[in-house]
Amino acid sequence: GLVATPDQAQAAHVAIRNSLASMYGSGDVAASVRIQYGGSVTPESIEQLMGELDVDGALVGGASLNADSFTRTFDGAGSADSLKKASN
């Protein structure tokens, strides 16, 4: 599948958060919801996607069928999460 750019994923996730805030009248509710990226992820794309502020996770499809690919994807997500926490 096609991988969204990090900017595209971030924009989509912000739109979802804004909709939640509008629906529930609370930015706190929107901020507390974990939003996962549902497009294609690869070991090469996961770190940049997960590095976006509003991307809280990813649904790993085909990359999980190969142990090496899945491990590299998992490691990339962990690296991005560590960097995101360090910047907050």
Secondary structure as GFF3:
##gff-version 3
##sequence-region A 1 88
A	DSSP	alpha_helix	6	24	.	.	.	ID=ss1
A	DSSP	alpha_helix	27	32	.	.	.	ID=ss2
A	DSSP	beta_strand	36	37	.	.	.	ID=ss3
A	DSSP	alpha_helix	46	50	.	.	.	ID=ss4
A	DSSP	beta_strand	57	58	.	.	.	ID=ss5
A	DSSP	three_ten_helix	62	64	.	.	.	ID=ss6
A	DSSP	alpha_helix	67	87	.	.	.	ID=ss7
###
